[in-house]
């Protein structure tokens, strides 16, 4: 077992260095897919957020580097590492990971296809990493001035997003579940630009400061205002996004009529608006 682990560590380091040559910042991972190095502050009497200011390794994704010498140092400090993580949201790629899970009992690939059809985007040819459980990681690149947050199931059930402060398990990593591998024909590709319609779905709505209706509260009024601010070409997208957030927050039924009214003001028909809201309800696991 020790020999196998040493071989896995050597291979993981080689893959990590190869990723670094492409400008990707990496960290060593254990077989559990967690950062291999423990926090140097774990025994501090009063732990504080450091994120690496102390100069010692063990700060998770904040240790990520594309410098070969630094990567070798990290793996030397973690000889039990059998994989590597790729930090998202950093230059030059501003990597965004679309994690299509299969363990939730939902068809995440079908959910992504439905989103693509509704919001008129296609996923361009890009790096695809196959997970041991049968899922897929799609690598996309974002604009340098946009921060995409991490989320789990917010876009659709079974779809997790890895953005700033998150990481993806790199191809060639060995975990307790098996080996991560690039899908055939994709390993040589660069992360493709994230379609703009998809990018809008990944971003939080702008903050609003409007009085709240008694039925849904301030957050509900903010979602309504978000729909009212839609321009032509983004009316359905904003309505769908707002309805998803409303159902996720438990105010969907109370917000249906206000959202429909807001959609009517933007130029959608009542039939279109109610169909979009019903789709959002289904996507979030609720009955419209």
TITOR-774312 format. One record per residue: x, y, z of N, C-alpha, C, O, CB in turn; residue in three letters. Coordinates in steps of 0.05 Angstrom, whole numbers, padded with zeros to 5 digits, always signed. Glycine has a CB too. Layout:
# residues N
XYZXYZXYZXYZXYZALA/...
//
This chain:
# residues 288
+00017-00024+00000+00000+00000+00000+00017+00025+00000+00011+00045-00014-00019+00000+00024UNK/+00039+00024+00016+00057+00047+00017+00069+00053-00010+00072+00076-00018+00079+00043+00038UNK/+00077+00031-00024+00089+00035-00050+00069+00047-00070+00075+00064-00086+00100+00008-00061UNK/+00044+00037-00068+00023+00047-00085+00018+00076-00080+00015+00092-00099-00003+00031-00081UNK/+00018+00084-00055+00013+00112-00048+00036+00130-00058+00032+00152-00067+00010+00115-00018UNK/+00061+00120-00055+00084+00135-00065+00081+00139-00095+00087+00161-00106+00111+00121-00058UNK/+00073+00119-00109+00070+00121-00138+00047+00141-00145+00050+00157-00163+00063+00094-00151UNK/+00025+00140-00129+00003+00158-00134+00012+00187-00128+00004+00206-00142-00021+00151-00116UNK/+00029+00191-00108+00039+00218-00101+00057+00228-00124+00055+00251-00132+00055+00217-00075UNK/+00074+00211-00134+00092+00219-00156+00075+00226-00181+00081+00246-00194+00111+00196-00163UNK/+00055+00210-00187+00038+00216-00210+00023+00242-00206+00020+00258-00224+00019+00193-00216UNK/+00012+00246-00181-00003+00270-00175+00014+00295-00178+00005+00315-00189-00015+00269-00147UNK/+00039+00293-00169+00057+00316-00172+00063+00322-00201+00063+00345-00210+00084+00310-00157UNK/+00067+00301-00217+00072+00304-00245+00048+00318-00259+00052+00336-00275+00078+00277-00259UNK/+00024+00309-00253+00000+00321-00265-00003+00350-00255-00011+00367-00271-00025+00305-00257UNK/+00003+00355-00230+00000+00382-00219+00020+00401-00233+00012+00424-00240+00005+00382-00189UNK/+00044+00392-00237+00064+00408-00251+00056+00413-00280+00060+00435-00291+00092+00395-00250UNK/+00044+00393-00293+00034+00397-00320+00011+00418-00321+00010+00434-00339+00024+00370-00331UNK/-00006+00417-00301-00028+00437-00300-00016+00465-00295-00026+00484-00307-00048+00430-00277UNK/+00005+00466-00279+00017+00492-00274+00029+00504-00299+00029+00529-00302+00039+00490-00252UNK/+00039+00487-00317+00050+00497-00342+00028+00511-00359+00035+00527-00376+00062+00474-00358UNK/+00003+00505-00354-00019+00517-00368-00030+00542-00353-00050+00553-00361-00042+00497-00372UNK/-00016+00549-00332-00024+00573-00318-00043+00568-00295-00054+00587-00284-00035+00593-00336UNK/-00048+00543-00288-00067+00536-00267-00053+00533-00240-00031+00522-00238-00081+00509-00274UNK/-00065+00545-00220-00053+00543-00193-00064+00519-00179-00088+00513-00180-00060+00569-00177UNK/-00047+00504-00165-00054+00477-00154-00046+00475-00125-00029+00489-00115-00042+00455-00171UNK/-00059+00456-00111-00052+00447-00084-00053+00417-00083-00068+00405-00098-00071+00460-00063UNK/-00038+00405-00065-00040+00375-00061-00065+00368-00046-00074+00382-00028-00016+00365-00046UNK/-00078+00345-00055-00102+00335-00042-00097+00307-00031-00080+00292-00041-00125+00335-00062UNK/-00111+00300-00010-00110+00273+00001-00130+00256-00014-00144+00265-00033-00117+00273+00031UNK/-00132+00230-00007-00150+00212-00020-00180+00219-00015-00197+00210-00029-00145+00184-00010UNK/-00184+00236+00005-00212+00245+00011-00220+00269-00005-00242+00279-00002-00214+00251+00041UNK/-00203+00279-00023-00207+00302-00040-00205+00328-00024-00210+00350-00035-00235+00301-00053UNK/-00197+00327+00001-00192+00351+00017-00163+00359+00015-00146+00343+00009-00200+00346+00046UNK/-00157+00385+00020-00129+00394+00020-00112+00376+00038-00120+00369+00061-00127+00423+00030UNK/-00089+00367+00028-00073+00348+00043-00059+00359+00067-00052+00345+00086-00052+00336+00024UNK/-00054+00385+00068-00040+00398+00090-00059+00409+00110-00077+00424+00103-00021+00420+00079UNK/-00055+00403+00135-00072+00413+00156-00065+00442+00163-00043+00451+00158-00070+00395+00182UNK/-00085+00456+00174-00080+00484+00181-00059+00487+00202-00060+00473+00222-00107+00497+00189UNK/-00040+00505+00199-00021+00510+00220-00033+00524+00245-00020+00526+00265+00002+00527+00210UNK/-00058+00532+00242-00071+00546+00265-00091+00528+00280-00106+00538+00297-00086+00571+00254UNK/-00090+00502+00274-00111+00484+00285-00109+00483+00316-00129+00478+00329-00108+00456+00273UNK/-00085+00487+00327-00082+00486+00356-00080+00513+00369-00075+00515+00393-00057+00470+00363UNK/-00084+00534+00354-00083+00561+00365-00106+00564+00385-00128+00555+00380-00085+00583+00343UNK/-00100+00577+00408-00122+00581+00428-00144+00598+00418-00168+00594+00425-00110+00593+00454UNK/-00138+00617+00401-00158+00635+00390-00154+00636+00360-00141+00655+00350-00158+00663+00402UNK/-00163+00616+00344-00158+00615+00315-00169+00640+00301-00191+00650+00308-00171+00590+00303UNK/-00155+00649+00282-00164+00672+00266-00159+00666+00237-00144+00649+00229-00148+00698+00274UNK/-00173+00681+00220-00170+00677+00191-00143+00688+00183-00136+00711+00187-00193+00692+00175UNK/-00127+00671+00170-00100+00679+00162-00097+00678+00132-00086+00697+00120-00079+00661+00175UNK/-00106+00657+00119-00105+00654+00090-00076+00656+00080-00071+00664+00057-00122+00675+00076UNK/-00057+00648+00096-00030+00646+00087-00012+00669+00095+00012+00669+00088-00029+00643+00059UNK/-00022+00689+00109-00006+00712+00116+00017+00704+00134+00037+00718+00136-00023+00733+00130UNK/+00014+00681+00149+00035+00672+00167+00059+00660+00152+00080+00657+00164+00024+00652+00186UNK/+00056+00655+00126+00078+00644+00110+00080+00614+00111+00098+00603+00097+00103+00655+00120UNK/+00064+00600+00127+00065+00571+00129+00043+00558+00111+00022+00570+00107+00061+00561+00158UNK/+00048+00534+00101+00028+00521+00084+00006+00510+00102+00009+00508+00127+00040+00498+00067UNK/-00017+00503+00090-00039+00491+00105-00064+00509+00105-00081+00506+00122-00031+00486+00133UNK/-00066+00526+00085-00089+00545+00083-00107+00537+00060-00120+00555+00049-00079+00574+00081UNK/-00108+00512+00053-00126+00502+00032-00120+00515+00005-00097+00516-00004-00154+00508+00040UNK/-00142+00524-00007-00139+00535-00034-00122+00560-00035-00111+00567-00056-00167+00541-00046UNK/-00118+00573-00012-00102+00597-00011-00072+00591-00014-00055+00609-00019-00106+00612+00015UNK/-00065+00565-00012-00037+00556-00017-00032+00553-00047-00009+00550-00055-00031+00530-00003UNK/-00052+00553-00063-00050+00546-00092-00029+00563-00106-00027+00587-00102-00077+00548-00106UNK/-00013+00549-00122+00009+00563-00136+00013+00550-00163+00007+00526-00167+00035+00563-00120UNK/+00023+00565-00182+00031+00555-00208+00062+00555-00211+00072+00549-00232+00019+00571-00231UNK/+00076+00561-00189+00105+00561-00189+00115+00533-00183+00109+00522-00162+00116+00581-00167UNK/+00130+00521-00202+00139+00493-00198+00154+00488-00172+00150+00468-00159+00156+00485-00221UNK/+00171+00507-00164+00186+00503-00139+00167+00503-00115+00170+00486-00097+00207+00526-00136UNK/+00148+00520-00115+00129+00521-00093+00111+00496-00093+00105+00486-00071+00111+00546-00095UNK/+00103+00487-00116+00087+00462-00117+00103+00438-00106+00091+00422-00092+00078+00457-00146UNK/+00128+00437-00113+00145+00415-00102+00147+00417-00072+00146+00396-00058+00173+00415-00115UNK/+00149+00441-00062+00150+00445-00032+00125+00435-00019+00126+00421+00001+00155+00474-00026UNK/+00102+00441-00031+00077+00433-00020+00074+00402-00020+00065+00391+00000+00053+00446-00035UNK/+00082+00390-00041+00080+00361-00043+00100+00347-00025+00095+00326-00014+00083+00351-00071UNK/+00123+00359-00021+00143+00349-00002+00132+00349+00026+00137+00331+00042+00169+00364-00004UNK/+00117+00371+00032+00105+00373+00059+00081+00354+00063+00072+00350+00085+00097+00402+00064UNK/+00071+00343+00041+00048+00326+00042+00054+00300+00026+00041+00296+00005+00023+00340+00031UNK/+00072+00283+00036+00079+00259+00020+00057+00239+00018+00060+00219+00003+00103+00246+00033UNK/+00035+00243+00032+00012+00225+00030-00008+00234+00009-00028+00221+00003-00002+00223+00057UNK/-00003+00257-00004-00021+00267-00024-00023+00248-00048-00002+00238-00057-00013+00296-00033UNK/-00047+00243-00058-00050+00226-00081-00065+00241-00104-00072+00229-00124-00065+00201-00074UNK/-00070+00266-00100-00083+00282-00121-00077+00311-00118-00060+00319-00101-00113+00278-00119UNK/-00090+00327-00134-00085+00356-00133-00110+00371-00140-00127+00361-00155-00062+00364-00152UNK/-00113+00394-00128-00136+00411-00133-00128+00435-00150-00105+00445-00147-00149+00420-00107UNK/-00146+00444-00167-00140+00467-00184-00158+00490-00175-00182+00488-00175-00146+00460-00215UNK/-00145+00512-00166-00159+00535-00155-00176+00548-00177-00166+00552-00200-00140+00555-00142UNK/-00200+00556-00171-00217+00570-00190-00217+00600-00185-00210+00609-00163-00246+00559-00188UNK/-00224+00615-00205-00227+00644-00202-00201+00660-00203-00201+00684-00198-00240+00650-00177UNK/-00179+00647-00210-00153+00661-00210-00144+00666-00239-00152+00651-00257-00131+00644-00195UNK/-00128+00687-00244-00117+00692-00271-00097+00669-00277-00086+00658-00259-00104+00719-00273UNK/-00093+00663-00303-00103+00678-00326-00130+00668-00336-00143+00680-00353-00083+00676-00349UNK/-00140+00645-00325-00164+00633-00337-00189+00641-00322-00211+00639-00333-00161+00603-00336UNK/-00187+00650-00297-00211+00655-00281-00230+00631-00282-00253+00633-00289-00226+00681-00291UNK/-00219+00608-00276-00232+00582-00280-00259+00581-00265-00261+00588-00242-00214+00559-00272UNK/-00279+00571-00279-00306+00565-00268-00311+00535-00273-00309+00526-00295-00329+00583-00281UNK/-00318+00521-00252-00323+00493-00255-00353+00487-00253-00366+00495-00234-00309+00477-00234UNK/-00364+00473-00273-00392+00464-00273-00391+00434-00265-00383+00418-00281-00406+00469-00300UNK/-00400+00428-00241-00398+00401-00230-00425+00388-00234-00445+00395-00221-00390+00401-00200UNK/-00427+00369-00253-00452+00354-00258-00451+00328-00243-00438+00309-00250-00455+00349-00289UNK/-00466+00328-00221-00466+00306-00202-00486+00285-00210-00507+00291-00223-00471+00315-00173UNK/-00481+00260-00203-00500+00238-00208-00509+00225-00182-00525+00206-00183-00488+00218-00227UNK/-00499+00234-00160-00505+00221-00134-00531+00231-00121-00540+00219-00101-00482+00224-00115UNK/-00543+00251-00132-00567+00263-00119-00593+00250-00130-00614+00258-00120-00568+00293-00124UNK/-00591+00232-00149-00615+00220-00160-00628+00237-00181-00650+00230-00190-00634+00214-00138UNK/-00615+00259-00189-00626+00276-00210-00609+00274-00235-00585+00267-00233-00628+00306-00200UNK/-00620+00281-00257-00606+00281-00282-00594+00309-00287-00607+00326-00299-00624+00272-00306UNK/-00570+00314-00276-00559+00341-00278-00552+00349-00307-00554+00372-00314-00534+00342-00261UNK/-00545+00329-00323-00539+00336-00351-00564+00345-00366-00563+00364-00382-00527+00311-00366UNK/-00587+00332-00360-00612+00340-00372-00620+00368-00362-00631+00384-00377-00635+00320-00366UNK/-00615+00373-00336-00621+00400-00325-00605+00421-00338-00615+00443-00344-00616+00400-00294UNK/-00580+00416-00344-00563+00435-00358-00573+00439-00386-00573+00462-00396-00534+00426-00358UNK/-00581+00418-00399-00592+00421-00427-00617+00438-00427-00621+00454-00445-00598+00393-00439UNK/-00634+00434-00407-00659+00450-00405-00652+00480-00401-00665+00497-00413-00677+00440-00383UNK/-00633+00485-00384-00624+00512-00380-00614+00524-00406-00619+00547-00412-00603+00514-00358UNK/-00598+00509-00420-00586+00518-00445-00607+00525-00466-00605+00545-00480-00566+00497-00456UNK/-00628+00508-00468-00649+00513-00487-00665+00537-00479-00673+00554-00496-00668+00488-00488UNK/-00671+00540-00453-00688+00562-00444-00673+00589-00446-00685+00609-00453-00696+00558-00415UNK/-00647+00589-00441-00632+00614-00441-00614+00617-00465-00597+00636-00466-00615+00615-00416UNK/-00617+00600-00485-00604+00603-00511-00574+00605-00509-00562+00624-00519-00615+00628-00524UNK/-00562+00585-00496-00533+00583-00496-00524+00554-00502-00540+00536-00498-00520+00593-00470UNK/-00500+00551-00512-00489+00525-00516-00462+00524-00501-00447+00544-00500-00485+00519-00546UNK/-00455+00501-00491-00429+00497-00479-00409+00491-00501-00411+00471-00515-00430+00473-00457UNK/-00389+00509-00504-00369+00504-00526-00350+00481-00519-00349+00473-00496-00353+00530-00531UNK/-00336+00471-00539-00316+00450-00533-00297+00460-00512-00285+00482-00514-00301+00443-00559UNK/-00293+00444-00491-00276+00452-00469-00266+00428-00454-00273+00405-00462-00291+00471-00450UNK/-00250+00432-00434-00240+00410-00418-00263+00397-00403-00279+00411-00390-00217+00419-00398UNK/-00265+00371-00404-00285+00356-00388-00270+00335-00372-00255+00319-00383-00307+00343-00407UNK/-00275+00335-00346-00262+00315-00329-00283+00296-00319-00304+00304-00308-00248+00329-00305UNK/-00278+00270-00322-00296+00249-00314-00290+00241-00285-00267+00235-00278-00295+00224-00333UNK/-00310+00240-00268-00306+00234-00240-00310+00204-00235-00324+00191-00251-00325+00250-00222UNK/-00299+00193-00214-00303+00164-00209-00332+00156-00205-00339+00133-00210-00287+00156-00185UNK/-00349+00174-00196-00377+00168-00191-00394+00168-00216-00417+00161-00215-00389+00187-00170UNK/-00382+00177-00238-00397+00179-00263-00406+00207-00271-00419+00211-00291-00421+00161-00262UNK/-00398+00226-00254-00405+00254-00260-00384+00266-00279-00366+00253-00289-00406+00270-00235UNK/-00388+00292-00284-00370+00307-00302-00364+00335-00290-00382+00347-00278-00381+00309-00330UNK/-00340+00344-00295-00333+00372-00289-00328+00386-00315-00311+00377-00331-00308+00374-00270UNK/-00342+00407-00321-00337+00424-00345-00321+00448-00336-00328+00462-00317-00364+00432-00358UNK/-00299+00453-00351-00282+00476-00345-00289+00499-00363-00289+00496-00388-00252+00469-00347UNK/-00295+00522-00352-00300+00546-00367-00284+00569-00356-00275+00568-00333-00331+00553-00367UNK/-00279+00589-00372-00264+00612-00363-00283+00636-00361-00301+00639-00377-00240+00619-00382UNK/-00278+00653-00341-00295+00677-00337-00280+00703-00343-00255+00702-00346-00305+00677-00309UNK/-00294+00725-00345-00281+00751-00349-00264+00758-00325-00270+00750-00302-00302+00773-00354UNK/-00243+00773-00329-00225+00780-00306-00237+00797-00285-00228+00798-00262-00200+00793-00317UNK/-00258+00812-00292-00270+00831-00273-00296+00820-00260-00311+00836-00248-00276+00857-00286UNK/-00301+00794-00263-00325+00783-00252-00318+00761-00232-00301+00744-00238-00343+00771-00275UNK/-00331+00762-00209-00327+00742-00188-00351+00723-00187-00373+00732-00180-00322+00755-00160UNK/-00347+00698-00194-00368+00678-00194-00367+00664-00167-00346+00652-00161-00365+00658-00218UNK/-00388+00664-00151-00388+00650-00125-00391+00620-00128-00401+00610-00148-00409+00662-00107UNK/-00383+00606-00107-00389+00577-00106-00418+00573-00098-00430+00590-00085-00371+00563-00085UNK/-00430+00552-00108-00457+00545-00101-00462+00515-00104-00448+00502-00119-00478+00562-00118UNK/-00482+00505-00090-00489+00477-00092-00519+00474-00097-00535+00480-00079-00481+00462-00066UNK/-00526+00466-00121-00554+00461-00128-00570+00487-00133-00594+00485-00137-00566+00446-00106UNK/-00557+00510-00132-00572+00534-00136-00580+00538-00165-00603+00547-00171-00556+00558-00127UNK/-00563+00531-00184-00569+00533-00212-00591+00513-00220-00609+00520-00235-00544+00529-00230UNK/-00588+00489-00210-00607+00467-00215-00599+00444-00197-00575+00442-00190-00609+00459-00245UNK/-00617+00427-00189-00610+00404-00173-00588+00387-00186-00590+00380-00210-00635+00387-00167UNK/-00568+00380-00171-00546+00364-00181-00524+00379-00195-00504+00367-00204-00557+00344-00200UNK/-00527+00406-00198-00507+00422-00210-00494+00440-00189-00507+00458-00178-00518+00439-00234UNK/-00468+00435-00184-00453+00452-00165-00434+00470-00182-00424+00462-00203-00437+00435-00145UNK/-00429+00493-00171-00411+00512-00185-00386+00517-00168-00388+00522-00144-00425+00539-00190UNK/-00363+00515-00180-00338+00521-00166-00328+00547-00178-00321+00549-00201-00317+00498-00170UNK/-00327+00567-00161-00318+00593-00169-00296+00603-00150-00280+00587-00140-00341+00613-00169UNK/-00295+00629-00146-00274+00641-00130-00273+00629-00102-00294+00627-00089-00277+00672-00128UNK/-00250+00620-00093-00247+00608-00067-00252+00578-00067-00250+00565-00046-00265+00620-00048UNK/-00259+00567-00090-00264+00538-00093-00242+00525-00109-00225+00538-00120-00291+00533-00105UNK/-00244+00498-00111-00225+00484-00128-00238+00459-00140-00258+00449-00131-00200+00476-00111UNK/-00225+00450-00162-00234+00426-00176-00212+00405-00172-00188+00411-00172-00239+00431-00206UNK/-00221+00380-00169-00201+00358-00169-00190+00354-00197-00205+00351-00216-00214+00331-00158UNK/-00163+00355-00199-00150+00354-00225-00150+00326-00237-00148+00307-00222-00123+00365-00223UNK/-00150+00324-00263-00149+00298-00276-00122+00285-00270-00101+00297-00270-00152+00301-00307UNK/-00123+00259-00265-00099+00244-00256-00099+00240-00226-00082+00225-00217-00075+00258-00265UNK/-00116+00253-00212-00117+00250-00183-00130+00223-00175-00149+00214-00188-00133+00273-00170UNK/-00119+00210-00155-00130+00185-00144-00143+00190-00117-00130+00201-00099-00108+00163-00142UNK/-00168+00182-00115-00183+00186-00090-00193+00159-00080-00188+00138-00092-00206+00206-00094UNK/-00206+00160-00057-00218+00135-00046-00239+00123-00065-00244+00099-00065-00230+00140-00019UNK/-00251+00141-00081-00272+00131-00100-00260+00122-00127-00274+00108-00142-00292+00153-00105UNK/-00236+00130-00133-00224+00123-00159-00208+00146-00170-00199+00164-00156-00246+00115-00178UNK/-00203+00144-00196-00186+00163-00210-00202+00183-00226-00221+00175-00240-00165+00149-00227UNK/-00195+00208-00225-00206+00229-00242-00191+00230-00268-00166+00228-00268-00206+00257-00228UNK/-00205+00231-00291-00191+00230-00317-00204+00250-00337-00228+00254-00336-00192+00202-00328UNK/-00188+00262-00354-00198+00279-00375-00213+00262-00395-00204+00241-00403-00176+00295-00388UNK/-00237+00272-00404-00252+00258-00424-00236+00257-00450-00222+00277-00456-00279+00272-00429UNK/-00237+00236-00465-00222+00234-00490-00226+00258-00508-00249+00266-00512-00229+00208-00504UNK/-00204+00268-00518-00206+00290-00538-00208+00318-00525-00211+00338-00540-00228+00286-00556UNK/-00208+00320-00498-00211+00346-00486-00187+00355-00470-00185+00379-00463-00235+00345-00467UNK/-00168+00337-00465-00146+00344-00447-00129+00367-00458-00117+00383-00443-00128+00320-00443UNK/-00127+00369-00485-00110+00390-00497-00124+00417-00499-00111+00437-00506-00101+00381-00525UNK/-00150+00418-00494-00165+00443-00497-00159+00462-00475-00153+00455-00452-00195+00437-00499UNK/-00163+00488-00481-00162+00508-00460-00191+00512-00449-00210+00507-00464-00151+00535-00471UNK/-00194+00521-00424-00221+00526-00415-00235+00546-00433-00225+00568-00437-00221+00536-00386UNK/-00259+00539-00443-00273+00556-00462-00287+00579-00447-00294+00575-00423-00294+00539-00478UNK/-00290+00602-00460-00305+00624-00447-00333+00616-00439-00347+00603-00454-00306+00648-00465UNK/-00341+00623-00415-00368+00618-00405-00388+00634-00422-00385+00658-00424-00371+00624-00375UNK/-00408+00621-00433-00429+00636-00448-00441+00658-00430-00445+00653-00406-00451+00616-00458UNK/-00446+00680-00442-00456+00703-00426-00482+00698-00413-00487+00706-00390-00458+00728-00444UNK/-00500+00684-00426-00526+00678-00414-00523+00660-00390-00537+00663-00370-00545+00664-00435UNK/-00504+00641-00392-00499+00623-00369-00485+00639-00346-00492+00635-00323-00481+00599-00377UNK/-00467+00656-00354-00453+00672-00334-00472+00689-00317-00469+00691-00293-00432+00690-00347UNK/-00493+00700-00330-00513+00716-00316-00527+00699-00295-00535+00709-00274-00533+00728-00335UNK/-00532+00673-00302-00545+00656-00283-00528+00649-00259-00538+00643-00237-00554+00630-00297UNK/-00502+00651-00262-00483+00643-00241-00478+00666-00221-00468+00661-00199-00457+00635-00253UNK/-00486+00690-00229-00480+00713-00212-00503+00720-00194-00526+00716-00202-00472+00738-00230UNK/-00498+00731-00170-00520+00739-00153-00533+00764-00164-00520+00779-00179-00510+00744-00124UNK/-00558+00769-00158-00571+00793-00168-00560+00818-00155-00549+00816-00133-00602+00791-00163UNK/-00562+00841-00167-00553+00865-00155-00569+00871-00130-00593+00865-00128-00554+00889-00174UNK/-00556+00883-00111-00570+00891-00086-00590+00913-00092-00586+00931-00108-00550+00901-00064UNK/-00613+00911-00078-00634+00931-00082-00642+00941-00055-00638+00928-00034-00658+00919-00097UNK/-00652+00965-00054-00661+00978-00029-00688+00990-00033-00692+01014-00035-00640+01000-00020UNK/-00708+00973-00034-00735+00981-00039-00753+00971-00016-00746+00951-00004-00746+00972-00066UNK/-00775+00984-00010-00793+00975+00011-00803+00946+00004-00806+00939-00019-00817+00994+00014UNK/-00807+00931+00025-00815+00903+00021-00845+00900+00022-00858+00912+00040-00801+00885+00042UNK/-00857+00884+00004-00885+00879+00006-00890+00861+00030-00873+00844+00036-00896+00866-00020UNK/-00912+00863+00044-00916+00847+00068-00917+00817+00063-00911+00802+00082-00941+00855+00082UNK/-00924+00809+00039-00927+00780+00034-00900+00766+00031-00898+00742+00038-00943+00776+00009UNK/-00879+00779+00021-00854+00765+00015-00830+00777+00027-00808+00765+00026-00851+00765-00015UNK/-00831+00800+00040-00808+00811+00053-00790+00826+00033-00795+00827+00009-00793+00790+00067UNK/-00768+00836+00045-00749+00852+00029-00736+00836+00007-00732+00847-00015-00728+00864+00046UNK/-00729+00811+00012-00716+00795-00008-00735+00791-00032-00727+00792-00055-00707+00768+00003UNK/-00761+00786-00026-00780+00783-00048-00783+00808-00065-00784+00806-00090-00807+00776-00037UNK/-00783+00832-00052-00784+00857-00067-00759+00860-00084-00761+00870-00107-00788+00881-00048UNK/-00736+00852-00074-00712+00853-00089-00713+00836-00114-00703+00844-00135-00688+00845-00072UNK/-00725+00812-00112-00728+00795-00136-00746+00807-00156-00742+00806-00180-00738+00767-00127UNK/-00768+00820-00146-00787+00833-00165-00773+00856-00179-00776+00859-00204-00811+00844-00149UNK/-00757+00872-00165-00743+00894-00177-00722+00884-00197-00717+00897-00218-00730+00911-00156UNK/-00710+00861-00191-00691+00849-00210-00704+00843-00236-00692+00847-00257-00679+00824-00197UNK/-00728+00832-00235-00743+00826-00260-00751+00852-00274-00749+00853-00299-00769+00809-00254UNK/-00760+00872-00259-00768+00897-00271-00745+00911-00286-00749+00926-00305-00779+00916-00250UNK/-00720+00906-00278-00697+00918-00290-00687+00904-00315-00667+00911-00326-00675+00920-00271UNK/-00702+00883-00324-00693+00868-00347-00696+00883-00373-00716+00897-00377-00708+00841-00349UNK/-00676+00881-00391-00678+00892-00417-00686+00870-00437-00686+00846-00430-00651+00905-00426UNK/-00692+00878-00461-00700+00858-00482-00676+00839-00486-00653+00847-00488-00707+00872-00508UNK/-00683+00813-00486-00662+00793-00489-00654+00780-00463-00641+00759-00463-00638+00805-00502UNK/-00663+00792-00440-00656+00780-00414-00681+00778-00397-00679+00772-00373-00635+00797-00400UNK/-00705+00782-00408-00729+00782-00392-00735+00754-00381-00740+00751-00357-00753+00792-00409UNK/-00734+00734-00398-00738+00706-00389-00717+00697-00370-00722+00684-00349-00740+00687-00413UNK/-00692+00705-00376-00669+00696-00359-00673+00707-00331-00670+00693-00311-00643+00706-00371UNK/-00679+00733-00329-00682+00745-00302-00706+00734-00287-00705+00729-00263-00685+00776-00305UNK/-00728+00730-00301-00752+00720-00289-00746+00691-00278-00754+00685-00256-00775+00719-00308UNK/-00734+00675-00294-00728+00647-00286-00709+00647-00262-00714+00632-00243-00715+00631-00309UNK/-00689+00664-00263-00669+00665-00241-00683+00674-00215-00680+00661-00194-00646+00685-00247UNK/-00700+00695-00217-00714+00705-00193-00733+00684-00182-00735+00681-00158-00728+00731-00200UNK/-00747+00671-00200-00766+00650-00190-00752+00627-00177-00762+00617-00156-00783+00640-00214UNK/-00729+00619-00187-00713+00598-00174-00705+00606-00146-00708+00591-00127-00688+00591-00191UNK/-00695+00631-00144-00687+00640-00117-00711+00641-00098-00709+00635-00075-00673+00668-00119UNK/-00734+00650-00109-00758+00652-00092-00766+00625-00081-00772+00622-00057-00781+00665-00107UNK/-00767+00605-00098-00775+00578-00089-00754+00566-00070-00761+00553-00051-00779+00559-00113UNK/-00728+00571-00076-00707+00561-00058-00710+00573-00030-00704+00560-00010-00680+00567-00069UNK/-00719+00598-00029-00721+00613-00003-00749+00609+00010-00754+00621+00031-00716+00642-00007UNK/-00766+00593-00002-00792+00587+00010-00813+00608+00006-00834+00607+00019-00788+00583+00039UNK/-00809+00627-00012-00828+00648-00017-00839+00646-00046-00852+00665-00055-00816+00676-00012UNK/-00835+00624-00059-00843+00621-00087-00873+00625-00091-00881+00642-00107-00836+00595-00097UNK/-00890+00610-00076-00919+00614-00081-00928+00642-00076-00946+00652-00090-00934+00595-00063UNK/-00917+00656-00055-00926+00683-00049-00917+00703-00070-00928+00725-00072-00916+00691-00022UNK/-00896+00696-00085-00884+00715-00103-00893+00710-00132-00885+00726-00150-00854+00714-00102UNK/-00909+00690-00138-00916+00684-00165-00930+00708-00178-00921+00717-00200-00935+00659-00166UNK/-00951+00718-00166-00966+00740-00178-00949+00766-00181-00949+00778-00202-00991+00746-00162UNK/-00934+00774-00160-00916+00797-00164-00896+00794-00186-00890+00813-00200-00902+00804-00138UNK/-00885+00769-00189-00866+00764-00210-00879+00765-00238-00868+00776-00257-00852+00737-00206UNK/-00903+00754-00239-00918+00755-00265-00924+00784-00272-00920+00792-00295-00945+00739-00263UNK/-00932+00800-00253-00938+00828-00258-00913+00843-00268-00914+00860-00286-00950+00842-00234UNK/-00890+00837-00254-00865+00850-00263-00857+00842-00291-00848+00858-00307-00843+00843-00243UNK/-00861+00816-00297-00855+00806-00324-00872+00820-00345-00863+00826-00367-00858+00776-00325UNK/-00898+00824-00339-00915+00838-00357-00905+00866-00364-00907+00875-00386-00944+00839-00346UNK/-00894+00879-00344-00883+00906-00348-00859+00906-00366-00853+00926-00379-00876+00919-00321UNK/-00844+00883-00367-00821+00882-00384-00828+00874-00413-00811+00876-00431-00801+00863-00373UNK/-00853+00866-00417-00861+00859-00444-00867+00830-00449-00875+00822-00471-00840+00867-00463UNK/-00864+00813-00429-00872+00785-00432-00902+00782-00430-00915+00799-00417-00858+00767-00410UNK/-00912+00762-00442-00941+00756-00439-00945+00741-00413-00926+00729-00402-00952+00740-00464UNK/-00970+00741-00404-00976+00726-00379-00970+00696-00382-00961+00683-00364-01005+00731-00370UNK/-00977+00686-00406-00972+00658-00411-00942+00651-00409-00934+00631-00397-00983+00649-00438UNK/-00926+00668-00422-00897+00663-00421-00886+00665-00392-00871+00648-00384-00882+00684-00439UNK/-00896+00685-00378-00886+00689-00351-00893+00666-00333-00876+00656-00318-00898+00715-00339UNK/-00918+00657-00334-00926+00635-00317-00912+00609-00324-00906+00592-00307-00956+00631-00317UNK/-00907+00605-00350-00892+00581-00359-00863+00581-00348-00853+00560-00340-00892+00579-00390UNK/-00851+00605-00349-00823+00607-00339-00822+00602-00309-00804+00588-00300-00812+00635-00346UNK/-00841+00613-00294-00842+00609-00265-00847+00580-00259-00836+00569-00240-00863+00627-00252UNK/-00865+00567-00274-00871+00539-00269-00846+00522-00274-00841+00502-00260-00894+00529-00287UNK/-00830+00529-00295-00806+00515-00300-00786+00518-00277-00772+00499-00270-00793+00525-00327UNK/-00784+00542-00266-00767+00547-00243-00775+00530-00219-00759+00519-00205-00766+00577-00236UNK/-00802+00528-00215-00812+00512-00193-00803+00482-00196-00794+00470-00177-00842+00514-00191UNK/-00807+00472-00221-00799+00444-00226-00769+00440-00222-00760+00420-00211-00807+00435-00254UNK/-00753+00460-00232-00724+00458-00231-00714+00457-00202-00694+00445-00196-00712+00481-00246UNK/-00728+00470-00184-00720+00471-00156-00735+00450-00139-00733+00451-00114-00725+00498-00145UNK/-00749+00432-00152-00762+00410-00137-00788+00417-00124-00796+00404-00105-00744+00400-00117UNK/-00803+00438-00135-00828+00446-00124-00850+00442-00144-00845+00440-00168-00827+00475-00114UNK/-00874+00440-00135-00897+00438-00153-00906+00467-00160-00911+00483-00142-00921+00423-00140UNK/-00908+00473-00186-00917+00500-00194-00946+00505-00186-00956+00526-00191-00913+00504-00224UNK/
//
